[in-house]
Amino acid sequence: VPEHAELCWILGCLTSMPRLRHLPQWKMKTKLKNEGSVGLYTYPVLQAADILLYKSTHVPVGEDQVQHLELAQDLARIFNNSYGELFPEPRALLSSTQKVKSLRNPFAKMSKSDPQTVATITMTDSPDDIALKIRRAVTDFTSEVTFDPETRPGVSNLVMIHAAMAKISVEEALLQARGMDTGAYKGLVSEAVIQRLTPIREEIQRLRADRVHLEGLLAQGKHRARELAAPVLAEARHRVGFC
């Protein structure tokens, strides 16, 4: 959907370089790689274009994406102040589980780009893979299961994952863990994750096996997205004087 890239260019002209340098993803990934690409640097502007192009009002995000959404809010405000009201300022929708931490480093978020494959659970992992990853999750030398993210981040991360996957509160998760040591509790967490993700994994496998159906859905999605995006981009182009 090329309208995304074109609105990204317009919004990029309203974005300062210092504003992008201070975003967390850029700072984190450039530390790992020593330098980052232009695509990574400007990605938050493209993300803002993805949101504003459809005049979105509420966006479900994780805690790590809140600052990116704030950029989208700022760009909507800057555009509207400069060229007239067009874009609503989107608001964040945060779930009770706002950030899941790495299984190997509970001070960092769980990320699909983590070089340690055992640090991250994916929706396509097999039950055996899930059990192995949780069994290897970092905890500490205290056997009791408690929830204290500051002093016991590893165990607390497992409690958060358990609560989220089982659709229960942290307090209920702790009740279920009563009398267990962390080793036994990891088995309970594994069961909750496997039960929640197995139907999703099976549906993904079913859909991947039907390539014709998937390509048809992509074509339909592209057509519908362009129907919605084209008039908004045309209005944005008109406002800034491109046509």
Residue frames relative to the residue before (quaternion, step in Angstrom):
aa qw qx qy qz dx dy dz
V 1.0000 0.0000 0.0000 0.0000 0.00 0.00 0.00
P 0.2443 -0.8410 0.4616 0.1411 3.61 0.09 1.29
E 0.5049 0.6587 -0.4280 0.3577 3.59 1.18 -0.34
H 0.5795 0.5874 -0.3714 0.4257 3.59 1.13 -0.63
A 0.6902 0.4851 -0.2835 0.4559 3.58 0.85 -1.00
E 0.6677 0.5060 -0.3147 0.4462 3.59 0.98 -0.78
L 0.6560 0.4697 -0.3233 0.4945 3.60 0.98 -0.76
C 0.5790 0.5754 -0.3722 0.4418 3.60 1.10 -0.64
W 0.6453 0.5142 -0.3250 0.4621 3.61 0.96 -0.80
I 0.6511 0.5072 -0.3208 0.4646 3.59 0.91 -0.89
L 0.6904 0.4685 -0.2817 0.4737 3.60 0.88 -0.93
G 0.6014 0.5721 -0.3512 0.4332 3.57 1.10 -0.66
C 0.6411 0.5182 -0.3177 0.4685 3.56 1.12 -0.63
L 0.6843 0.4421 -0.2770 0.5095 3.60 1.28 -0.22
T 0.6386 0.5340 -0.3021 0.4645 3.59 1.34 -0.03
S 0.3288 -0.7416 0.5477 0.2047 3.58 -0.92 0.86
M 0.5874 -0.5880 0.4269 0.3563 3.57 -1.18 0.55
P 0.6359 0.5150 -0.3596 0.4484 3.68 0.89 -0.70
R 0.6040 0.5679 -0.3600 0.4279 3.59 1.07 -0.72
L 0.7040 0.4528 -0.2664 0.4778 3.58 0.95 -0.85
R 0.6213 0.5675 -0.3471 0.4141 3.59 1.05 -0.71
H 0.7057 0.4794 -0.2653 0.4492 3.59 1.09 -0.61
L 0.4981 0.6536 -0.4415 0.3603 3.61 1.23 -0.02
P 0.5927 -0.6597 0.3332 0.3200 3.59 -0.88 0.97
Q 0.6401 0.5366 -0.3493 0.4247 3.61 0.93 -0.80
W 0.6442 0.5210 -0.3179 0.4610 3.58 0.98 -0.87
K 0.6762 0.4956 -0.3005 0.4548 3.58 0.84 -0.95
M 0.6750 0.5017 -0.3011 0.4493 3.58 0.93 -0.89
K 0.7455 0.4314 -0.2480 0.4434 3.58 0.74 -1.02
T 0.6303 0.5065 -0.3560 0.4685 3.60 1.08 -0.52
K 0.5775 0.5567 -0.3818 0.4591 3.60 1.16 -0.45
L 0.6806 0.4902 -0.2877 0.4623 3.57 1.00 -0.83
K 0.7905 0.3266 -0.1478 0.4967 3.59 0.96 -0.88
N 0.4389 -0.7050 0.4285 0.3559 3.60 1.33 -0.18
E 0.7790 -0.0280 -0.0220 0.6260 3.58 1.16 -0.45
G 0.2544 -0.7806 0.5547 0.1349 3.55 -1.15 0.59
S 0.5463 -0.6219 0.4520 0.3324 3.54 -1.25 0.37
V 0.6360 -0.5061 0.4146 0.4091 3.55 -1.30 0.29
G 0.6191 0.5589 -0.3420 0.4329 3.57 1.05 -0.76
L 0.6577 0.4922 -0.3024 0.4836 3.57 0.99 -0.85
Y 0.6494 0.5450 -0.3102 0.4301 3.57 0.99 -0.92
T 0.7789 0.3457 -0.1722 0.4942 3.59 0.90 -0.96
Y 0.3884 0.7557 -0.4665 0.2457 3.60 1.25 -0.06
P 0.6423 0.5249 -0.3599 0.4270 3.67 0.88 -0.72
V 0.6117 0.5269 -0.3586 0.4686 3.60 1.14 -0.51
L 0.6268 0.5098 -0.3272 0.4901 3.58 1.05 -0.75
Q 0.6264 0.5307 -0.3316 0.4647 3.57 1.02 -0.79
A 0.6357 0.5137 -0.3232 0.4770 3.59 1.01 -0.78
A 0.6397 0.5154 -0.3248 0.4687 3.58 1.01 -0.79
D 0.6071 0.5594 -0.3448 0.4468 3.61 1.03 -0.81
I 0.7056 0.4646 -0.2528 0.4716 3.56 1.00 -0.88
L 0.7403 0.4508 -0.2423 0.4360 3.57 0.72 -1.11
L 0.5738 0.6208 -0.3766 0.3789 3.58 1.10 -0.64
Y 0.7469 0.3442 -0.1980 0.5333 3.58 1.18 -0.59
K 0.4367 -0.7263 0.4293 0.3122 3.55 1.32 0.37
S 0.1356 0.8248 -0.5307 0.1404 3.55 0.99 0.92
T 0.2640 -0.7763 0.5558 0.1366 3.55 -1.03 0.81
H 0.7886 0.1077 -0.0447 0.6038 3.61 1.15 -0.63
V 0.0804 -0.8141 0.5750 -0.0116 3.56 -0.87 1.01
P 0.3234 -0.7408 0.5486 0.2135 3.63 -0.67 1.01
V 0.1012 0.7996 -0.5799 0.1187 3.59 -0.62 1.14
G 0.4697 -0.6071 0.5472 0.3338 3.51 -1.37 0.20
E 0.7167 -0.4627 0.3112 0.4188 3.52 -1.29 0.32
D 0.6652 0.5314 -0.3053 0.4265 3.58 1.05 -0.79
Q 0.6930 0.4619 -0.2786 0.4783 3.59 1.24 -0.28
V 0.4050 0.7390 -0.4682 0.2657 3.60 1.23 -0.04
Q 0.6736 0.4941 -0.3123 0.4523 3.61 0.90 -0.85
H 0.6115 0.5248 -0.3559 0.4732 3.59 1.11 -0.60
L 0.6519 0.4981 -0.3207 0.4733 3.58 1.00 -0.77
E 0.6058 0.5436 -0.3534 0.4611 3.58 1.09 -0.63
L 0.5957 0.5384 -0.3606 0.4746 3.59 1.13 -0.59
A 0.6406 0.5164 -0.3250 0.4662 3.59 0.97 -0.84
Q 0.6275 0.5249 -0.3271 0.4730 3.59 1.03 -0.78
D 0.6629 0.5098 -0.3026 0.4574 3.58 0.91 -0.94
L 0.6818 0.4895 -0.2968 0.4554 3.58 0.92 -0.90
A 0.5994 0.5339 -0.3588 0.4765 3.60 1.08 -0.65
R 0.6714 0.5026 -0.2911 0.4603 3.57 0.93 -0.94
I 0.6612 0.5048 -0.3090 0.4610 3.59 0.91 -0.91
F 0.6554 0.5047 -0.3131 0.4666 3.59 0.92 -0.91
N 0.6811 0.4993 -0.2939 0.4477 3.58 0.82 -0.99
N 0.6696 0.4960 -0.3028 0.4626 3.60 0.96 -0.81
S 0.7117 0.4604 -0.2532 0.4663 3.56 1.09 -0.74
Y 0.8414 0.2038 -0.0465 0.4984 3.57 0.91 -0.90
G 0.6456 -0.5019 0.3308 0.4710 3.60 1.25 0.07
E 0.6460 -0.5696 0.3621 0.3567 3.53 -1.17 0.72
L 0.1270 0.7895 -0.5911 0.1056 3.57 -0.74 1.08
F 0.8074 0.2537 -0.1063 0.5220 3.59 0.82 -1.01
P 0.3857 -0.6704 0.5717 0.2737 3.61 -0.98 0.77
E 0.4498 -0.6534 0.5271 0.3049 3.58 -1.20 0.48
P 0.3184 -0.7946 0.4818 0.1875 3.62 -0.31 1.21
R 0.2683 -0.7598 0.5762 0.1370 3.55 -1.11 0.76
A 0.4965 -0.6646 0.4781 0.2885 3.56 -1.15 0.64
L 0.1710 -0.7224 0.6589 0.1215 3.52 -1.18 0.74
L 0.0572 -0.8219 0.5665 -0.0171 3.57 -0.40 1.24
S 0.3469 -0.7179 0.5624 0.2191 3.56 -0.96 0.86
S 0.6679 -0.4812 0.3629 0.4366 3.57 -1.25 0.11
T 0.6980 0.3483 -0.2436 0.5763 3.60 1.21 -0.51
Q 0.0839 -0.8654 0.4937 0.0184 3.55 0.18 1.29
K 0.8048 0.0293 -0.0092 0.5928 3.59 1.13 -0.55
V 0.1905 -0.7575 0.6167 0.0979 3.56 -0.81 1.06
K 0.3226 -0.7784 0.5119 0.1676 3.58 -0.79 1.02
S 0.6485 -0.5136 0.4116 0.3824 3.53 -1.32 0.44
L 0.4831 -0.6673 0.4855 0.2924 3.56 -1.05 0.75
R 0.7216 0.4177 -0.2420 0.4963 3.61 1.18 -0.48
N 0.7796 0.1172 -0.0784 0.6102 3.58 1.22 -0.42
P 0.1802 -0.8514 0.4834 0.0945 3.59 0.15 1.26
F 0.5657 0.5601 -0.4038 0.4507 3.59 1.26 0.20
A 0.7019 0.3838 -0.2439 0.5482 3.60 1.31 -0.20
K 0.5586 -0.6102 0.4336 0.3574 3.57 -1.17 0.48
M 0.5312 -0.5764 0.5050 0.3613 3.55 -1.26 0.42
S 0.0232 0.8262 -0.5562 0.0868 3.56 -0.69 1.10
K 0.4879 -0.6664 0.4807 0.2947 3.56 -1.01 0.80
S 0.6703 0.4866 -0.3048 0.4700 3.61 1.20 -0.36
D 0.3943 0.7189 -0.4820 0.3088 3.59 1.26 0.10
P 0.4402 -0.7150 0.4665 0.2783 3.64 -0.74 0.97
Q 0.6427 0.4712 -0.3279 0.5073 3.60 1.21 -0.39
T 0.3237 -0.7888 0.4882 0.1864 3.59 -0.25 1.23
V 0.6567 0.5170 -0.3267 0.4412 3.60 1.10 -0.58
A 0.5658 0.6189 -0.3798 0.3907 3.60 1.26 -0.10
T 0.7787 0.3252 -0.1230 0.5223 3.56 1.19 -0.56
I 0.2534 -0.7313 0.6147 0.1522 3.56 -1.00 0.88
T 0.1309 -0.7833 0.6029 0.0768 3.57 -0.88 0.93
M 0.6156 -0.5820 0.3884 0.3625 3.56 -1.19 0.47
T 0.6860 0.4571 -0.2887 0.4869 3.59 1.24 -0.29
D 0.4090 0.7110 -0.4799 0.3114 3.61 1.23 0.12
S 0.4634 -0.6491 0.5258 0.2956 3.56 -1.15 0.69
P 0.6625 -0.4915 0.3673 0.4297 3.62 -1.20 0.31
D 0.6457 0.5199 -0.3257 0.4546 3.59 1.00 -0.77
D 0.6442 0.5190 -0.3174 0.4636 3.57 1.01 -0.83
I 0.6449 0.5234 -0.3157 0.4589 3.57 0.96 -0.89
A 0.6668 0.5033 -0.3019 0.4593 3.57 0.87 -0.96
L 0.6496 0.5201 -0.3176 0.4545 3.60 0.97 -0.84
K 0.6734 0.5064 -0.3007 0.4469 3.58 0.86 -0.96
I 0.6851 0.4664 -0.2923 0.4771 3.59 0.91 -0.87
R 0.6149 0.5489 -0.3466 0.4477 3.58 1.05 -0.71
R 0.7222 0.4172 -0.2326 0.5002 3.59 1.11 -0.72
A 0.3995 0.7380 -0.4699 0.2739 3.60 1.26 -0.01
V 0.4992 -0.6571 0.4842 0.2908 3.55 -1.05 0.86
T 0.0114 -0.7696 0.6383 0.0122 3.57 -0.97 0.89
D 0.4807 -0.6238 0.4760 0.3914 3.63 -0.58 -1.12
F 0.6859 -0.5155 0.3362 0.3883 3.59 -1.26 -0.19
T 0.5739 0.5526 -0.3929 0.4593 3.59 1.27 0.14
S 0.3741 -0.7773 0.4631 0.2031 3.58 -0.67 1.06
E 0.6036 0.5789 -0.3644 0.4096 3.62 1.09 -0.61
V 0.3739 -0.7107 0.5513 0.2263 3.58 -1.11 0.73
T 0.1264 0.7704 -0.6122 0.1258 3.56 -0.63 1.19
F 0.3586 -0.7135 0.5543 0.2347 3.55 -1.29 0.25
D 0.2898 0.7178 -0.5767 0.2610 3.55 -0.39 1.30
P 0.2323 -0.8369 0.4765 0.1366 3.60 0.24 1.24
E 0.6396 0.5449 -0.3401 0.4223 3.60 1.07 -0.62
T 0.8125 0.2665 -0.1254 0.5030 3.60 0.75 -1.02
R 0.7779 0.1986 -0.1275 0.5824 3.61 1.21 -0.43
P 0.0369 -0.8674 0.4959 0.0185 3.61 0.66 1.10
G 0.6507 0.5382 -0.3314 0.4209 3.61 0.98 -0.78
V 0.6880 0.4568 -0.2733 0.4932 3.57 0.83 -0.99
S 0.6423 0.5298 -0.3215 0.4511 3.59 0.98 -0.84
N 0.6181 0.5374 -0.3414 0.4612 3.59 1.07 -0.69
L 0.6449 0.5083 -0.3180 0.4739 3.59 1.00 -0.79
V 0.6313 0.5205 -0.3343 0.4678 3.59 1.02 -0.76
M 0.6458 0.5169 -0.3182 0.4632 3.60 0.98 -0.84
I 0.6520 0.5071 -0.3113 0.4700 3.58 0.95 -0.89
H 0.6382 0.5291 -0.3170 0.4607 3.58 0.94 -0.91
A 0.6800 0.4951 -0.2927 0.4549 3.58 0.82 -1.00
A 0.6731 0.5008 -0.3001 0.4539 3.58 0.92 -0.90
M 0.7072 0.4703 -0.2690 0.4542 3.58 0.85 -0.96
A 0.7213 0.4148 -0.2405 0.4998 3.58 1.04 -0.76
K 0.3559 -0.7573 0.4672 0.2857 3.59 1.33 -0.12
I 0.5000 0.5978 -0.4531 0.4329 3.52 0.90 1.05
S 0.5830 -0.5648 0.4353 0.3893 3.58 -1.26 0.14
V 0.6583 -0.4807 0.3933 0.4253 3.55 -1.30 0.26
E 0.6336 0.5400 -0.3265 0.4475 3.58 0.99 -0.82
E 0.6614 0.4916 -0.3062 0.4765 3.59 0.98 -0.82
A 0.6188 0.5374 -0.3417 0.4598 3.58 1.05 -0.73
L 0.6592 0.5031 -0.3063 0.4674 3.58 0.98 -0.83
L 0.6129 0.5398 -0.3482 0.4601 3.59 1.06 -0.68
Q 0.6656 0.4968 -0.3009 0.4687 3.57 0.98 -0.86
A 0.6902 0.4825 -0.2723 0.4656 3.57 1.15 -0.63
R 0.4229 0.7295 -0.4604 0.2775 3.59 1.26 -0.20
G 0.8060 0.2455 -0.2109 0.4956 3.55 -0.89 1.01
M 0.6286 0.5227 -0.3400 0.4648 3.60 1.26 -0.15
D 0.3442 -0.6569 0.6045 0.2911 3.54 -1.25 0.40
T 0.7081 -0.4740 0.2907 0.4352 3.60 -1.22 0.25
G 0.6046 0.5664 -0.3616 0.4278 3.60 1.09 -0.63
A 0.6829 0.4596 -0.2788 0.4946 3.57 0.91 -0.92
Y 0.6347 0.5469 -0.3332 0.4326 3.57 1.03 -0.79
K 0.5923 0.5674 -0.3719 0.4346 3.58 1.03 -0.66
G 0.6175 0.5355 -0.3454 0.4612 3.59 1.08 -0.64
L 0.6481 0.5110 -0.3119 0.4708 3.58 1.02 -0.81
V 0.6396 0.5137 -0.3196 0.4742 3.58 1.01 -0.83
S 0.6304 0.5388 -0.3304 0.4508 3.58 0.96 -0.87
E 0.6468 0.5254 -0.3211 0.4499 3.59 0.89 -0.91
A 0.6679 0.5042 -0.3062 0.4538 3.59 0.91 -0.91
V 0.6684 0.4959 -0.2995 0.4665 3.59 0.95 -0.90
I 0.6629 0.5081 -0.3064 0.4566 3.58 0.89 -0.93
Q 0.6572 0.5145 -0.3156 0.4514 3.58 0.91 -0.89
R 0.6946 0.4744 -0.2788 0.4634 3.58 0.97 -0.83
L 0.7694 0.4074 -0.2095 0.4452 3.60 0.87 -0.91
T 0.5297 0.6620 -0.4160 0.3289 3.63 1.11 -0.49
P 0.6786 0.4642 -0.3292 0.4643 3.68 0.78 -0.82
I 0.6280 0.5277 -0.3385 0.4609 3.61 1.06 -0.69
R 0.6585 0.5088 -0.3057 0.4627 3.58 0.92 -0.94
E 0.6635 0.5063 -0.3085 0.4564 3.59 0.93 -0.86
E 0.6548 0.4979 -0.3170 0.4721 3.59 1.02 -0.76
I 0.6094 0.5358 -0.3471 0.4702 3.60 1.06 -0.71
Q 0.6577 0.5082 -0.3083 0.4628 3.58 0.92 -0.89
R 0.6440 0.5251 -0.3200 0.4551 3.58 0.99 -0.85
L 0.6882 0.4825 -0.2843 0.4611 3.57 0.91 -0.92
R 0.6469 0.5275 -0.3240 0.4454 3.58 0.98 -0.81
A 0.6366 0.5416 -0.3259 0.4418 3.55 1.13 -0.58
D 0.7154 0.3835 -0.2310 0.5365 3.61 1.24 -0.36
R 0.1381 -0.8503 0.5045 0.0587 3.56 0.42 1.26
V 0.6280 0.5484 -0.3423 0.4333 3.59 0.97 -0.82
H 0.6469 0.5173 -0.3072 0.4686 3.58 0.99 -0.88
L 0.6692 0.5053 -0.3018 0.4536 3.59 0.91 -0.93
E 0.6657 0.4946 -0.3098 0.4649 3.58 0.91 -0.87
G 0.6190 0.5331 -0.3374 0.4679 3.57 1.12 -0.65
L 0.6463 0.5134 -0.3129 0.4698 3.57 1.01 -0.82
L 0.6405 0.5219 -0.3240 0.4609 3.57 0.99 -0.83
A 0.6504 0.5125 -0.3142 0.4643 3.59 0.98 -0.83
Q 0.6481 0.5065 -0.3147 0.4737 3.58 1.00 -0.83
G 0.6587 0.5217 -0.3027 0.4498 3.55 0.98 -0.92
K 0.6352 0.5256 -0.3219 0.4653 3.57 0.99 -0.85
H 0.6644 0.5113 -0.3066 0.4508 3.58 0.88 -0.94
R 0.6836 0.4806 -0.2876 0.4680 3.57 0.89 -0.95
A 0.6487 0.5227 -0.3238 0.4485 3.58 0.95 -0.86
R 0.6740 0.4854 -0.3067 0.4648 3.59 0.93 -0.82
E 0.5830 0.5672 -0.3715 0.4476 3.59 1.11 -0.61
L 0.7100 0.4415 -0.2526 0.4869 3.57 0.99 -0.87
A 0.7140 0.4957 -0.2595 0.4209 3.56 0.94 -0.92
A 0.6298 0.5998 -0.3490 0.3489 3.58 0.90 -0.91
P 0.7053 0.4463 -0.3123 0.4537 3.66 0.73 -0.84
V 0.6237 0.5280 -0.3479 0.4596 3.62 1.07 -0.64
L 0.6582 0.4885 -0.3127 0.4799 3.58 0.95 -0.84
A 0.6260 0.5399 -0.3432 0.4459 3.59 0.97 -0.82
E 0.6615 0.4911 -0.3065 0.4768 3.59 0.98 -0.81
A 0.6400 0.5145 -0.3264 0.4681 3.60 1.00 -0.79
R 0.6337 0.5232 -0.3236 0.4689 3.61 0.98 -0.81
H 0.6576 0.5113 -0.3033 0.4628 3.55 0.96 -0.91
R 0.6572 0.5283 -0.3185 0.4332 3.59 0.93 -0.90
V 0.7459 0.3997 -0.2333 0.4790 3.60 0.92 -0.86
G 0.5829 -0.6450 0.3419 0.3568 3.58 1.30 0.05
F 0.4057 0.7175 -0.4794 0.3014 3.59 1.17 0.43
C 0.8002 0.0052 0.0127 0.5996 3.59 1.14 -0.52
